[in-house]
Every structure is written in C-alpha cells, then in structure tokens.
Amino acid sequence: LTEAGEELRPIIMALGHWGARWIGSRLQRDQLDAGFLMWDIRRFMNVDECPPERCVVIHFRLTDAPAGERLWWLVAAGGEVDLCREDPGREVTLIVESTVRSLTEVWTGDRQPHDATQTHAVRVVGAHQDTVSLWRWLGRSVFAETRAERPRPRRRTLARRPTAMTGADVRTHPSAVTDRSR
C-alpha cells in the first residue's frame, strides 16, 4: 500500500471488526466464492507455524463448488505459501473436505473448527499430529475472533394476551387486579 493507504489501515480494520461484531456474515449460497475463500486462506496462512524441515501440502476438496473450483492445494515450504488449482505433484500432508459454506463459517469465525470437524461438516484426513496442527497452520480471518466473540442477539419474548377470558379469569388476571389500599 501507499503511505496514504497505510494511514487508512486502522480505520479499515476498525470497520471490519465492527462489521464482524454487529453485522456478521449474511452470505447466500450464490454469494459464496471458493476462489476468494482459498486466496484469503493463502494470504493469511501462518507459514511460520508450519514445520520448517518439511513441505506441508494441504489438499482441499470443496464438494459443492463449481467444477473448476472444487480442488485446491495449499503448499507451504521454506517460509513461502503457494496456492495451486492443479496437483503440484508433492506428497499430500492433509486432505480437507468440506462445503464452501462450512469452510467459510470456520474461516470467518461463525463456527469453531472443533465443532465443524466433530459434526463432520469439515473432514480432515491425515496423520494425527498434522490434523491437530491444521488450524494453527491455516489460522483464520483477521476478524474471526471478533466474530466468534460477538454479542448474541437476545430473544425477545412477546407478552401473550389471553384470547378469551371467563368472568373468573377477568377478576384474577394481573391486568384486572388493582391495589385498593390507596
């Protein structure tokens, strides 16, 4: 970014956190974008968390994405990250299988990774130590923690009016009882 752009960074970040807290994600099915999601994951991957002695290849299978956007490979090696739409020909460390919505929900903080894997909304296949490390390697959206900690809407209860009252109901209903001690 330019110097002027960098000066706007705190404002943009504050707006992003505000949106994550108060507006959240209202994406409809036709608004989900596998490519955008994968590039965002690539951009924010915690490459420093990956084992430096080996190449980490995460193969994503997005089951409901359009045909050309179903398969992705994230390759982290030597402090660099690559995102491939074709098999890079390296040994796969992990396979992540999910719908675009489920992975988006985890990425944005609408759903916790543990919950998504426990309910099989996101399936992770690979060596145990790698499956445990996946979310540390990937990280989440910069706004995910704000989204996860957002205030939950309060459920409003509406006072119900009786539909029909008998004479006895009218005398004992709270709206009919008056304080006669005055």
C-alpha atoms as one frame of an Amber mdcrd trajectory, in Angstrom:
protein
   0.000   0.000   0.000   0.965   3.596  -0.416   1.696   5.759   2.601  -1.799
   7.252   2.309  -3.302   3.762   2.166  -1.367   2.659   5.238  -2.780   5.623
   7.163  -6.265   4.243   6.443  -5.410   0.762   7.721  -6.599   1.375  11.340
  -9.887   2.803  10.070 -10.472  -0.109   7.665  -9.602  -2.625  10.375 -11.937
  -0.925  12.865 -14.773  -1.030  10.316 -14.034  -4.699   9.651 -14.163  -5.548
  13.348 -17.361  -3.525  13.745 -18.949  -5.384  10.824 -17.833  -8.763  12.182
 -19.325  -7.932  15.582 -22.609  -6.341  14.554 -23.434  -7.423  11.008 -21.712
 -10.743  10.522 -21.990 -12.968   7.519 -25.242 -12.987   5.642 -23.901 -14.668
   2.546 -26.408 -16.593   0.498 -25.393 -19.791  -1.314 -24.927 -17.986  -4.638
 -22.646 -15.410  -2.970 -20.117 -17.939  -1.642 -16.902 -17.886  -3.656 -14.465
 -20.795  -3.350 -11.666 -18.906  -5.106 -11.948 -15.841  -2.896 -12.032 -18.032
   0.214  -8.965 -20.023  -0.824  -6.944 -16.921  -1.737  -7.863 -15.360   1.603
  -6.741 -18.517   3.434  -3.480 -18.499   1.452  -2.876 -14.829   2.191  -3.234
 -15.257   5.951  -1.737 -18.735   6.412   0.594 -18.894   9.423   3.555 -20.223
   7.453   5.826 -19.672  10.476   3.767 -22.293  12.342   4.471 -24.961   9.694
   7.337 -27.392  10.325  10.422 -25.799   8.729  12.027 -29.161   7.945   9.323
 -30.332   5.553   6.866 -29.257   2.916   3.244 -29.089   4.060   0.665 -29.778
   1.340  -2.997 -29.365   2.222  -5.398 -30.638  -0.412  -8.848 -29.008  -0.215
 -11.884 -30.702  -1.705 -14.801 -28.290  -1.791 -17.649 -30.641  -2.520 -20.261
 -28.107  -3.653 -18.049 -25.652  -5.550 -18.324 -25.280  -9.327 -16.363 -27.948
 -11.210 -13.251 -25.819 -11.816 -13.074 -24.649  -8.208 -13.513 -27.884  -6.261
  -9.872 -28.903  -5.879  -7.134 -26.743  -4.349  -3.657 -27.406  -2.950  -2.001
 -25.138  -0.415   1.767 -25.703  -0.383   3.913 -24.288   2.442   7.673 -24.759
   2.188  10.710 -22.687   3.014   8.663 -19.868   4.538   6.602 -19.428   1.344
   2.996 -20.359   0.544   1.605 -21.303  -2.844  -1.985 -21.939  -3.831  -2.467
 -24.355  -6.728  -5.529 -25.351  -8.734  -3.695 -28.315 -10.184  -1.958 -31.091
  -8.276   1.568 -29.819  -7.511   2.869 -33.389  -7.523   4.055 -33.364  -3.907
   3.080 -35.718  -1.138  -0.157 -34.556   0.474   0.063 -33.882   4.219  -3.655
 -33.380   4.846  -6.912 -33.590   2.957  -9.651 -31.155   3.969 -13.098 -31.970
   2.606 -15.928 -29.526   3.119 -18.659 -27.482   1.530 -17.732 -23.903   0.711
 -20.182 -22.668   3.364 -18.781 -24.866   6.156 -15.191 -23.842   5.465 -16.274
 -20.198   5.169 -18.048 -20.424   8.541 -14.852 -21.688  10.188 -12.696 -19.142
   8.383 -14.885 -16.186   9.363 -15.425 -17.242  12.980 -19.099 -18.158  12.649
 -18.165 -21.697  13.665 -15.359 -23.155  15.735 -13.027 -25.580  13.908 -13.518
 -28.254  16.572 -17.296 -28.107  16.165 -17.053 -28.310  12.367 -14.813 -31.381
  12.483 -16.790 -33.100  15.254 -20.023 -32.774  13.273 -18.228 -33.790  10.063
 -19.127 -30.528   8.342 -15.371 -30.347   7.706 -13.457 -33.627   7.345  -9.691
 -33.652   7.896  -7.693 -36.723   6.863  -4.011 -37.235   7.639  -1.549 -38.096
  10.371  -2.903 -37.258  13.831  -0.182 -34.708  14.685  -0.890 -32.891  11.405
  -4.681 -32.890  11.842  -4.177 -31.353  15.287  -1.919 -28.660  13.772  -4.149
 -27.772  10.802  -5.976 -24.781  12.264  -2.779 -23.390  13.807  -1.153 -23.561
  10.346  -4.129 -22.109   8.498  -5.142 -19.513  11.010  -8.445 -17.771  10.451
  -9.699 -14.492   9.108  -8.289 -11.463  10.865 -11.870 -10.764  12.001 -12.705
 -14.320  13.135 -12.064 -13.778  16.844 -14.232 -10.663  16.831 -16.952 -12.603
  15.031 -16.710 -15.519  17.467 -16.991 -13.173  20.463 -19.863 -11.096  19.064
 -22.842 -10.389  21.265 -25.584 -12.908  20.634 -28.980 -11.447  19.845 -31.352
 -11.611  22.751 -34.512 -13.493  22.162 -37.414 -11.209  22.764 -40.480 -12.720
  24.271 -43.766 -11.149  23.489 -46.369 -10.884  26.194 -49.271 -13.068  25.233
 -52.758 -11.760  25.585 -55.428 -14.175  26.602 -57.710 -14.926  23.685 -60.849
 -15.330  25.705 -61.479 -14.844  29.417 -64.228 -16.063  31.616 -65.564 -13.900
  34.384 -63.232 -15.637  36.877 -60.258 -15.059  34.583 -61.029 -11.349  34.354
 -61.128 -10.949  38.149 -57.790 -12.759  38.693 -55.855 -11.657  35.608 -52.898
  -9.411  36.630 -54.174  -6.549  34.461 -57.511  -6.644  36.289 -56.092  -6.651
  39.825 -55.788  -3.171  41.301 -54.281  -2.003  44.517 -57.293  -0.985  46.627
 -55.235   0.092  49.609 -54.862   3.622  48.342
